[in-house]
Structures are given as structure tokens and as C-alpha cells.
Amino acid sequence: MGRGAPGAGWRAALLALAGAFVTAPALAARIEVGEGVGLSAALAAAAPGDEILLAPGVYAGPVRITRPVALRGAPGAIIDGQGRGRTVDVMVAGVALRGLTIRNSGRSAETMDAGVFLEAEAAGAIVEGNSITDCLVGVYVHGAPDTTVRGNRIRGWTAPNLNDSGNGVYVWNAPGAQVIGNDISGGRDGIFSNASRHDIFRDNRLHGVRFAVHYMYTNDSEVSGNVSTGNHAGYVIMFSDHIAIRDNRSDGDRDHGFLFNYANGSEITGNAVIHGGEKCVFIYNANKNRIVGNAFEGCQIGIHFTAGSERNVIAGNAFIGNRTQVMYVGTRNLEWSWQGRGNFWSDNPAFDLDGDGIADSAYRPNDLTDQVVWRYPLAKLLLNSPAVQLLRWAQAQFPNLHPGGVIDSAPLMRPPPVAALQRLEGADR
């Protein structure tokens, strides 16, 4: 036997080690637990990899999970936190929670009470297909990377003072978190993400909350295919960079469909605001974004754009039936077309003599008349008067009369297709 070659002892040890890895999964058990049995004791007795199946009934919480197990509930299996702390506190990687009703957490924001709390050590946890009710926070992902929160029904607790409520799903510093296909209502914000990155929030339905999706200091992430209905605001993106925001819908949100504040370098495409409230979109000190192929419909203001926002591409959008299409008060000239294509404006009385789909003249959605109307709303009564028509004719003949503002040099004759609206056709629109 040459030096360094494994002998019989080494071979036996390697075979034993390999055998342990092969047979370990076979040792996992399915443990059925009935009502009246202490859930904490069952969790403490379980081995790594076991599945614990809860029969219908009410199980007292709070409980802590310290071993990588799967906890599954038969229909009617309820874990009740009794108004104390975290109803289910996951403290280890590799845990799955499925098919449970989880209810009645504590109410303390200071101790981060929640229906499900995923500690930083709970990497890869799966929270799927549960009903989570009457909890301060539905699912709190507190630093746990690569977690999945999918297909849950979350009904949050709403405090008399809304700011004292918690969020449906709260993601804090949890890279790779995925929040997909949940139905969330009640509480403060539907999904709130803070100081995270590389997350995906997709295909959620959010209603009856303050903000449907609220981003703070979250970068390089995705918000797609979500539906916000009847909230104070739909999608509030603040202090966050490089976000893919696509194919989302805001339907009947009161204040804003979308709000971008210090949001930079993002792709905002295929979204729709319908039956809007005060503002379809509010852009405040947001830079280098690409806002293309969206529909903004039925708001008091289609888009409110502040002077601190630079180097944004705004083209291929449809502005339909907004009382004021654009609110921009500033002295700079902003070009809202890109590569020979602008936006569709429902109030643009344009001609297209050459039939190329582009209006023959530029469109200014905020001329001197518009600025007068912003300041003195009753002036709208005079919009069809000869004096106003003369003012607009004078601006067209003498461009120096323009105060600066938005100009669309290639306005579209027809609204472009928008993914979020196409998904709605034939459904509930």
C-alpha cells in the first residue's frame, strides 16, 4: 500500500459516511398530532426532516421551531397565539409551514410580534398555503435569506390608529425573498420591504390597506403582476434603485397609483392605473428611470412630475381621461418621446395625414392655460372661450411664450397595448 493511499479502515469509514447520507432521509417520520397534545412538546420531540401533521383542532401558541421540520395542517388545524408574542417563531433553516390557520399574535411592534416570524437563521423557509388572521404582522421575514411566502391568505389586524398596525408581509434585510401569489388585506401596508435586495414580489392581490407595496432602501428587485385595489396608494417606491416594476395594476386607489421618491435606474413597464384617484403617478426626485408602455387612466392628475427628476425616459404610455394629464411647474423643457415615439393623449385633437401613427404636430400637455387652471380651478369654465383659444393660438405661433414644461414631439394616435390591461380584458373590467 503506497503512502497516502486509503487503507481498509479509511474505506470502511467512507462507506459508513456515505451510507449515513443515503439512509438519513429514510429515517424522517410523519408524526400525526391530535388536538389536546402539546404542540411545543411534539416539535421538541421531532427529528430533523420529520413532517408533523396537525389534525383539526386548536393548538395553543406561541410555539418555537428549532429543528428543520415540515409542519402541515389538515383543514381546521389552528395555531392560536393567545394574543402573546409570535404565534410561530422559526429559528432554524429548512422549515416549511403549510395548510395551517395561524391567528391572534401579540400586538407589540417593539418585540416584533407576528403570526409567523422567520429569524435570520431560518434560511430557505417556506410559508405556503396558510390562513393568517388577526396578527400584528402576518409574516415577518427578519433577515432570513432565500425564503418563500406563497399562496397565503393574510387578514391583518387594524389598530384604531392605522400607524399602530403592522404589515401583511414585512421583509427586512432578506436577500432572495420571494412573496408570490398571496391575498392580503387589513393592517397597514400589504407588503413592506426595507433594506433588502434581490427580492421578488409577484402576483399578489392587495386590498384594504394603506400602501399595497411599499419599498424602502430595497435594490435590484422585482415587483410584477400584482393587483392593488381600493387602497390609499398602490405602489410606493422610495429610496430604492434598479427595480423591475412591470405588469402591475392599481384599480381605484385613493391617492396614488404609483409614487416614486428617490427611486432611480428602474424599468417601469406594462403597468396600469385605472379608476384612479388623486394622481395616477407621482414622480419626486426620481432619476434615470425608463417609464414605457404603461396606462394611466381616470385620475384627477395623470402624472405629477417634479423639477428635481432628471434623465427619465417617458414614452409609449397612454394618458386617458385624466382631468389634468400632466402637472409640471418648472422652467425647463422636458421631451417626452423616445426614438421617434411619444405617448398617447386622449385629449389631443391631433391629425395624422401621412398615416404613420404619429400625430403631425407636437403636443404640450401643460401650456400657460393649464398652469392657470392648476392655480385657479374655476378657470376651467372658460376653457372653450375665445380668449383661451386666442392664447393657445398665440403660443403656437410664438414659441417664446411657452413657460417651459413637457413637450411630446411624436404623440401617438392610438393607445399602445399595456400588459396589465390585456390581462384584465375579459375578466373584471
N, C-alpha and C positions, 0 to 999 in steps of 0.2 A: 504494500500500500504506500503510494507516494506521499510525500509530505503535503499537507493541506487537503488531501482527498478525504471525503467524509467516510467514516467507518460505519460499522453496523449500528453502533449506538446513535450516531447522528442520523442515519437513515430511519431508525425507529422513532426518534424524536420528531423528525419532519413528517413522517406518516401520521403520527398521533396528532400533530398540529393540524395537518390537512384534514384529518378525519373530524376533528373538532369543528372546523369551519363548515364542513359538509353537513354534519349532523345537527348543528346548533339550531337551524330553522325548524327542524323536525320536532325539537323539544318545545316549541311555542305551543301554548294551550289556548283553548277557547273556554273562558270562565263565564258561566251564567250566574248572574246575581239577581236575586228577587227582592221585592220590597220588604223592608224590615231588617235587611242585612246592612251593616255599616259600610258605606261606600269607601270611606277612607281606609278601613281595615282591608277591604278587598284590593284596593290599589297597592297597599303596602305589602300584601302577600303575593302580588303578581310578579312574574319573572319578565325580564326584557323580551319583547316580541309578543307577549300574550295579547289576546283580544278579550276584553271584558264586555259582555253583553248584558245590558240592564233590561230587566223585564219591566212592563208597565207599572208605574207607581211613582211615588215622590221620595226622593233621596235627599237627605239633609246635607247641605254645604255649609260653609265653604270647604272645598277639597283642594289638596295639592297633589300634583302628579310629578313624581320624582324618578320614574322609570319609563323607558321608551315602550309604551303600550298603545294599543288602539282601544278607545272607549267608544262603544256604539250603543245607541238606544233603540229598543223596539218602540213602535208607536205608543205614545203615552208615558214614556220614561222621562221624568222631570228631575232636574237637579235644582234645588231651591236654596239660594244663598242666605235666606232668612234676614235679608237687609244688612248683612255684615260682610265687609271686605270684598274679596274677589271670589265669585262663585266657583270658578275653576281656574286655578293658578298652575300654569305649566312651567316646570323648572328644568326640563331636560330636553335634549334633541330627540327627534324622531317620533313625536306623539301625534296621533290622529284622533280627532273628535268628530263623530258623525251621528246624525239622526237623533240628536238629543233636544229636549226643551230645557233651556238654561235661563233661570229667571231670578229676579229680586236680589241684585247685588247691593253692596253698601252705597252710600251717597257721598263719600269723601273724595274730592279731587286731590287733596293733599296726599292721601295714601294710594291714589290711582286705582280706586275701586272699579271693577269691570265684571261683565258676565264671563268673559274669557280673557285672561291676562297671559301673554306669552313673554316670559322673561328672555333676557339676552341669550341665555343658554339654550333656548327652545328652537334652535335652528331647524329648518325644514318642517316645522309643524304644519299640519293640515287641519283646518276647521271648515267642515263641509256639511251642507245639508241640515243645519241645525235651525231651531227657532229660539231666538234670544230676545227676551222681553223684560221690560221694567228694570233695566240696568243703567247705571250711570254712563258707562261706555259699553258698547256691545262687545267688540273685540279690540283689545289694546295690544298692538304689536310693538313691544318696547325693546327695540334693539335686536330682535330675533331675525337673522338673515334668511332669505330664501323660503319664506313662509307662504302658505296659500290659504286665503279666506274665500271660499267659493260656494255659491248656491245657498246662502243662508237667508233667513227671513229675520230681520232685526227691527224691533219696535222699541225705540228708546224712551227713557224716562224724561219728561219735560218738566223742568222746575218752574215755579211761578215767575221767577226772573230767568229768562231764557239763557243768559250768560252763565248761570249756575248749572246748566245742563251739560251732559257730556256728548260725545260724538258716536255715530254708529260704528265706524271703524276708525281707529286712531293709529297711524303708522308713525313711529318715531325712530329715526336712525336705523332703518331696517332694510339694507340693500337687498334687492331682488324680491321684495314682497310682491305678491300678486293678489289683487282684490277683484274678483271676477264673478259676474252673474248673481249678485246679491240684490235683495229687495229691502230697502232701508227707509224708515220713516221715524219721526219723533226725535226728540233731543235737539242738540244744537246744529252741528254740521253732519251731513251724511258720511262723507269720507274726509278726514283731515290728515294731511301728511306734513311732517315737519322734520327738517334736517335729514332728509333721506336721499336716495339716488337709485337709479336703475330699477324703478318700480313700474308695475303695470296695473292700471285701474281700467277695467274693460267690462262693458255690457251690464252695468249696474243700473237699477231703477231707483231713483231717489226722489222722495216727495215728503211734504210736510215738515221741512227742516229750514234752517236759516240759509246756509250755503250747501248746495249739493256736493260739490267737490271743492276743497279748499287746500291750496298748496302754499307752503311757506318754506323757503330755502330747500327745495327739492329739485334736483337736477337730473338731466339725462334720463327722463322717464316718459311714460306713455299714458294718455287719457283718451280712451277711444270707445265709441259705440255706447256711451252712457245716455240715459234719458233722465232729465230733471224736469219735474212737473210741479208747478204751484208753490215754489219756494221763494224766499226773499231774493235770492240770486242763484244762478246756475253754477257757473264755473269761475272761481275766483283764484287767479294765479298770481302770486306775489313773491317777489324776490327769488325767482326760480328761473333757471336757464336751460335751454336745449330740451324743450318738451315737445313731444309729438301729440298735438291735440286735434283729433280727427274724428269725423262722423258722429259727433255728439249732438244731442238735441236739447234745447231749452224750450219748454212749452208752458206759457202762462206764468213765467217767473216775474215777481213783482218789480224788482228794482233793476237788475241787470241780467241779461242772458250770459254774457261773458265780461269779466273785468280783468285787465292786465295792468299790474302795477309793478314796475321794475322787473318785468319779465322779458327776457332777451334771447335772441337767437333761436326762436321756436318756429315750428311748422304748424300753422293753424288752417286746416283744410277740411272741406266736406261737412262742416258743421251747419246747424240751422237753429235760428231763433224764430219761433212762431207765437202768435198771440201774445206778443211781448208787452212789457210794462213800461217803465220809465226809459230805459236805454237798452237797446239790443247789445251794444258793445261800448265799453268804456276803456279807453287806452290812455294810461297815465305814465309818463316816463318809461315807456317800453320801447326797446330799440332792436333793430336788425331782425325783426320778425317777418315771416312770409305768410300773409293772410290772403289766401287764394281759394276760390271755389266754395264760398260759404253763402248762406241765405240769411238775411236779416229782415224780418217782416213784422209789421203791425205794432211798432213801438212808438212812444212819444218822440224819441230821438233814435235814429238808426245807428249812428256811431258818433260818440263824443270823443274827440281826439285832441289831446293837449299838446302845447307847443314844445314840451320837453322830450317828445318822442322823435327819434331820428332813424333814418335809413331803413324804414319798413317798406316792404312791397305789399301794396293793397290793390289787387286786380282780380278779375274773373268772379267777383261777388255779385249777388243780387240784392238790391235795396228796394223793398216792395212795400208800398203803403204805409211808410212811416210818416208821422205828422211833420217832422223835420228830419230830412235824410242825414245831414251832417251838421254837427255843431263843432266848429273850429274858429276860435277867435285868436288871430295872430296876424303878423305882417309878412310871414314867409309864404312863398308859393310852394305848394306840395303837389307833385304829379302822382296821380293815382291811376296809372296804366303801366303795363309792363310788356315788353316785347310786342308792341302793337295792339294789345288788347286791354281794354279798361273794364268797367263794371256796368251792370245793368241798373238803370234808374227808372222806376215806374212812373215818375213824374216828368220825365224828359221828353218833350214833344219833338222828337228828332225825325229826320229823314235819312233814307239810305238809298240814294239814287243809283249807285253802282251795284247794289245788291250783295255787298261783301259781308254783311252782318255787323258792320261798324258804322255808327252814325257819322253823317257828313260834317258835323261840327262838334267842337269840344263842348263839354258840359261843366258848368260851375255850380256845385250844389250849395254854395254859401256865398252869394254875392252881397252887395250892400243891402238889398231888400231883406235878405234872410237875417242879416245882423240886426236890422231894425226890428224885425219880428221877434227875435230872441229877447231883445230888451223890452219890447212893448207888445206883448202877445195880442192885444186888441187890434193892433195894426193889420192883422190877418183879414179883417173885414174889408180892407182896401186893396187886397191883392189883385183884384180884377179891374181896378180903377185906371183911367187913362194916365194919371200921374205916375203910378208904379210901372205901367208899360213903357212910358217915356223914359223913366230912369233905367230900366233894363236895356232899352234900345241904345241909350247913350253909353252904357258900359260896353255894349258890344261894338260900338263904333270907335270908342276911345278907351283902349285897354288900360291906360294910366289911371282911369277912375277906379279900377279894381283895388280893393284894400289888401290884397294878398289872400291866400287861402287855398282850398283844394280845387284842382282842375283835373278833369278826366279828358285827356286828349283823344281817346278812342273808345267812347262809350258803346256798350253792346246794345243791339236792337232787341235781343231776346235774353231772358234769364238763362244762365248756364245750368246744366244738371248738377244737383247737390246730393251727395250720397245719403245724408241724414234724411232728406225729404223723400228720396227714392225708396228707402226702407219703410217710410211711413205710408206710401201710396197703397191703397187697397186695405189699409189696416184701420187706424182710428182717427185719421184726419178728416 
